C-alpha cells in the first residue's frame, strides 16, 4: 500500500527515488543493439503473420476437403 507524505501529495516511493528511469541509449553500442532488437521484433511479427496465414490456409483446405467428401 502506498502512503502519502503530508503536504506534498507525492507517494513515499517517489521521494526515495526522485529521478526517472532514463531509457535513452547512452552509447553507440546501445543504439546499435536497440536497433537490432527492434528489427528482430519486426521480423518476428512478420513470421507470425505468415504462420497464421499458413494455418488458416491448411484449416480451410481441410474444411473444403471434408465438405467435398460429404457432398460427393
N, C-alpha and C positions, 0 to 999 in steps of 0.2 A: 504494500500500500504506500502511495506517495504522500508525503506530508508537505504542507506549505509553510514557508517561513513567514513570520509576522511582518506585515507592511510591504513586502516586496512582491508577493504574488507568484514567485518563482518556486518551482519544486526544489526540494533539497538536493536531488541528484544533479540539477543544473548548476548549482553552486559548487559542487565537488569537482566537476569537470566543465569549467566555464567555456573552453574552446570547442569549436565544432570540429567534426571529423573532416579532414581535407582529403577528398578523393581524387584531386587533380594529380597527374603524374609529375614527379619531381625530377626525374632523369630521362634521358633519351631512351634508355633501356626499358623503362616503364611505359613510355609512349609506344614503342615498338611492340612490346608484349601485349599491351591493351588492344592495339590494332589487330594483332594476330588472334587474340581471344575473340574479339568481335567478329572477325572474318570466319573463324571456326563456328561460332554460333549461327551465322548466316548460312554456312554450308550445311549445318545440321538441320536447320529449318527447311532447307531445300530438299534434303534427303528424306525428311519426314513427310513432306508433301508428296514426293514421288512414291514413297512406300504406301501412303494412304491411297493414292490413285491406283497402284497395282492391286492392293487388297480389294478395292471396290470393283475393279475390272474382273478379278477372279470370282468374287462373290456374284457379280452379275452374270458371268458366264455359267456358273453352276446353276443359278436360278433359271436361266434361259434353257439350259440343257434339261433340267427337270421338267420344265413346262412343255418342251417339245416331246419328251419321252411320254409324258402323261397324255398329251393331245394325240400322239401318233399311235 
